[in-house]
């Protein structure tokens, strides 16, 4: 479980607040949540919108890791949390959580170090929990909420409490167990995909992951290419 949970009505970003606390000595698994983020952010500079009483905005200070697969451990934690209310939850490499092909969650992990100390991480997690309108959450990609599939209103606190338990579990789990469970849960493996990063792109089949979590693509010419980050678009057919 978390060592400390601090909740705010409004913040610029839960990651910013968690970082400030970590720099002041906040312990491993300190959790910051907020009803509203005025400057919430996602991967690659994207905006993450927090809808009051309808979504989770949580950030965890992570100082202790049993492995070097933090993005994948967090994906498993979020997926298991969502599965408590929704049956058909999938992970798309590296850490998109999908329900019937629609994104339900976002993860932003930031690495920090200070004064030559051991690096620590701020793990930001957003989960769409209850139904929202198009005006409340306008995004360029299809999104969904847990309530859309659970057909019941869900208490935000219940989601945060379960999420904290699963984060604590997976950051303490062994490297091999994280990788094994992730591979079994990842819908990207075995699929034909397009990898995109800035102005670069590749087409190929996602055939495996290596020990670091890099995705291994088999390209159309038969060559294999590892990718460490970027966006993956699963191709139909």
C-alpha positions as CSV (number, residue, x, y, z in Angstrom):
1,X,0.0,0.0,0.0
2,X,1.0,3.6,-0.3
3,X,3.0,5.2,2.6
4,X,1.1,8.5,2.3
5,X,-1.9,9.7,0.3
6,X,-2.4,13.4,-0.2
7,X,-5.5,14.7,-2.0
8,X,-6.0,18.2,-3.5
9,X,-9.0,19.9,-5.0
10,X,-7.0,21.5,-7.8
11,X,-3.3,21.4,-8.9
12,X,-1.3,22.3,-12.0
13,X,-0.3,18.6,-12.3
14,X,-0.2,15.8,-9.8
15,X,3.3,14.9,-11.2
16,X,4.5,18.4,-10.4
17,X,3.2,18.2,-6.8
18,X,4.6,14.7,-6.3
19,X,8.0,15.8,-7.6
20,X,8.0,18.7,-5.1
21,X,7.2,16.3,-2.3
22,X,9.9,13.8,-3.5
23,X,12.5,16.5,-3.5
24,X,11.5,17.3,0.1
25,X,12.1,13.6,1.0
26,X,8.7,12.0,0.4
27,X,8.9,8.3,0.8
28,X,8.5,5.5,-1.7
29,X,4.9,5.1,-2.9
30,X,3.7,8.5,-1.6
31,X,0.6,9.2,-3.7
32,X,-0.8,12.5,-4.8
33,X,-4.3,12.8,-6.3
34,X,-6.5,15.7,-7.4
35,X,-10.0,16.5,-8.6
36,X,-8.7,18.9,-11.2
37,X,-5.4,19.4,-13.1
38,X,-5.0,22.7,-14.8
39,X,-1.9,21.6,-16.7
40,X,-2.1,17.8,-16.7
41,X,0.2,16.3,-19.3
42,X,0.6,13.0,-21.0
43,X,3.4,11.3,-23.1
44,X,5.2,13.4,-25.8
45,X,3.8,16.7,-24.5
46,X,0.2,15.8,-24.9
47,X,-2.5,17.2,-22.6
48,X,-4.2,14.9,-20.1
49,X,-7.6,16.3,-19.0
50,X,-9.0,15.4,-15.6
51,X,-12.7,15.6,-15.3
52,X,-13.9,16.3,-11.7
53,X,-15.6,13.2,-10.2
54,X,-15.3,11.3,-13.4
55,X,-11.6,10.5,-13.7
56,X,-8.5,9.5,-11.6
57,X,-5.5,11.8,-11.6
58,X,-2.8,10.1,-9.4
59,X,1.0,10.3,-9.2
60,X,3.2,8.0,-7.2
61,X,6.8,8.5,-6.0
62,X,8.7,5.4,-6.8
63,X,12.1,5.0,-5.1
64,X,12.4,1.2,-4.9
65,X,12.2,-1.2,-7.9
66,X,12.8,-4.9,-8.1
67,X,13.4,-4.6,-11.9
68,X,13.9,-2.2,-14.7
69,X,10.5,-2.6,-16.3
70,X,8.6,0.2,-14.6
71,X,6.4,1.2,-17.6
72,X,5.3,-2.4,-18.0
73,X,4.7,-3.0,-14.3
74,X,2.5,0.1,-14.2
75,X,0.6,-1.1,-17.2
76,X,-0.2,-4.3,-15.4
77,X,-1.3,-2.4,-12.3
78,X,-3.6,-0.1,-14.3
79,X,-5.0,-3.0,-16.3
80,X,-5.7,-5.1,-13.2
81,X,-7.4,-2.1,-11.6
82,X,-9.7,-1.6,-14.6
83,X,-10.4,-5.3,-14.8
84,X,-12.0,-5.2,-11.4
85,X,-15.0,-3.4,-13.0
86,X,-14.6,-4.2,-16.7
87,X,-13.8,-7.6,-18.2
88,X,-12.3,-6.8,-21.6
89,X,-9.1,-4.8,-20.8
90,X,-6.1,-4.9,-23.0
91,X,-2.6,-3.5,-23.0
92,X,-1.1,-2.0,-26.2
93,X,2.7,-1.6,-26.1
94,X,4.1,0.2,-24.2
95,X,1.5,1.3,-21.8
96,X,-1.9,2.1,-23.4
97,X,-4.8,0.6,-21.6
98,X,-7.7,-0.2,-24.0
99,X,-11.2,-1.4,-23.5
100,X,-12.7,-2.7,-26.7
101,X,-10.1,-0.8,-28.7
102,X,-10.7,2.5,-27.0
103,X,-8.2,4.2,-24.6
104,X,-9.2,4.3,-21.0
105,X,-6.0,5.4,-19.3
106,X,-2.8,7.3,-19.7
107,X,0.6,6.9,-18.0
108,X,3.4,9.4,-17.8
109,X,6.7,8.3,-16.1
110,X,9.4,10.9,-15.3
111,X,12.8,10.0,-14.0
112,X,14.6,12.4,-11.7
113,X,17.8,12.6,-9.6
114,X,19.2,15.2,-7.3
115,X,22.5,15.7,-5.5
116,X,24.0,12.5,-6.9
117,X,21.3,10.5,-5.1
118,X,19.8,7.3,-6.5
119,X,17.3,8.2,-9.2
120,X,13.6,8.1,-8.4
121,X,10.5,8.2,-10.6
122,X,7.3,10.1,-10.6
123,X,4.5,7.9,-12.1
124,X,1.5,9.8,-13.3
125,X,-1.7,7.8,-14.0
126,X,-5.0,9.0,-15.4
127,X,-8.0,6.7,-15.7
128,X,-11.4,7.7,-17.2
129,X,-13.8,6.3,-14.7
130,X,-17.3,7.6,-15.2
131,X,-19.1,8.8,-18.3
132,X,-18.2,12.1,-19.8
133,X,-19.4,14.3,-22.7
134,X,-17.5,15.2,-25.8
135,X,-17.2,18.7,-24.5
136,X,-15.6,17.5,-21.3
137,X,-13.0,15.4,-23.0
138,X,-12.1,16.3,-26.6
139,X,-9.2,14.0,-28.0
140,X,-8.0,13.1,-31.5
141,X,-8.2,9.4,-30.6
142,X,-11.2,7.2,-29.4
143,X,-11.5,7.1,-25.7
144,X,-13.8,5.4,-23.2
145,X,-14.5,5.1,-19.5
146,X,-15.0,2.2,-17.1
147,X,-18.7,3.1,-16.6
148,X,-19.3,2.8,-20.3
149,X,-18.7,-0.9,-19.9
150,X,-19.5,-1.6,-16.3
151,X,-22.9,0.1,-16.6
152,X,-22.7,1.5,-13.1
153,X,-21.3,4.6,-11.5
154,X,-17.9,3.9,-9.8
155,X,-16.5,5.7,-6.8
156,X,-13.2,7.5,-7.7
157,X,-11.8,6.6,-4.3
158,X,-12.4,2.9,-4.9
159,X,-10.4,3.1,-8.1
160,X,-7.5,5.0,-6.4
161,X,-7.4,2.6,-3.5
162,X,-7.2,-0.5,-5.7
163,X,-4.7,1.2,-8.1
164,X,-2.4,2.0,-5.1
165,X,-2.5,-1.7,-4.1
166,X,-1.6,-2.9,-7.6
167,X,1.1,-0.4,-8.1
168,X,2.8,-1.4,-4.8
169,X,2.5,-5.1,-5.9
170,X,4.0,-4.8,-9.4
171,X,6.9,-2.4,-8.6
172,X,8.0,-5.0,-6.0
173,X,7.5,-8.0,-8.3
174,X,10.5,-9.7,-10.0
175,X,11.8,-8.8,-13.5
176,X,10.9,-12.2,-15.0
177,X,7.3,-12.2,-13.5
178,X,6.6,-8.7,-14.8
179,X,7.9,-9.5,-18.3
180,X,6.1,-12.8,-18.4
181,X,2.7,-11.4,-17.3
182,X,3.1,-8.4,-19.6
183,X,3.8,-10.5,-22.7
184,X,0.6,-12.5,-21.9
185,X,-1.5,-9.3,-21.6
186,X,-0.1,-7.3,-24.5
187,X,-2.3,-7.4,-27.6
188,X,0.5,-5.9,-29.8
189,X,2.5,-9.1,-29.9
190,X,1.9,-11.1,-33.0
191,X,0.2,-8.2,-34.8
192,X,1.2,-6.3,-37.9
193,X,1.9,-2.8,-36.7
194,X,3.2,0.6,-37.8
195,X,5.7,2.2,-35.4
196,X,5.9,6.0,-35.5
197,X,8.2,8.5,-33.7
198,X,8.5,12.1,-34.8
199,X,9.1,11.9,-38.6
200,X,10.2,8.2,-38.6
201,X,8.0,5.2,-39.2
202,X,8.4,1.4,-39.7
203,X,6.0,-1.3,-40.8
204,X,6.4,-4.8,-39.5
205,X,5.1,-7.6,-37.3
206,X,5.6,-7.3,-33.6
207,X,7.2,-10.7,-32.9
208,X,8.5,-10.4,-29.3
209,X,10.0,-8.3,-26.6
210,X,13.6,-8.4,-25.2
211,X,14.6,-8.4,-21.6
212,X,14.6,-4.6,-21.5
213,X,11.0,-4.4,-22.7
214,X,12.0,-3.2,-26.2
215,X,9.6,-4.3,-28.9
216,X,11.1,-6.5,-31.7
217,X,9.6,-5.9,-35.1
218,X,10.1,-8.2,-38.1
219,X,10.2,-5.8,-41.1
220,X,8.8,-6.5,-44.6
221,X,12.4,-7.3,-45.8
222,X,12.8,-9.9,-43.1
223,X,15.2,-7.8,-41.0
224,X,14.5,-7.4,-37.2
225,X,14.4,-4.0,-35.6
226,X,14.1,-3.2,-31.9
227,X,12.1,-0.1,-30.8
228,X,12.4,1.3,-27.3
229,X,9.7,4.0,-27.4
230,X,7.2,5.6,-29.8
231,X,3.7,5.1,-30.9
232,X,2.3,1.8,-32.2
233,X,-0.7,1.6,-34.5
234,X,-2.1,-1.9,-35.0
235,X,-2.9,-2.6,-38.6
236,X,-6.2,-4.2,-39.6
237,X,-6.0,-7.4,-41.7
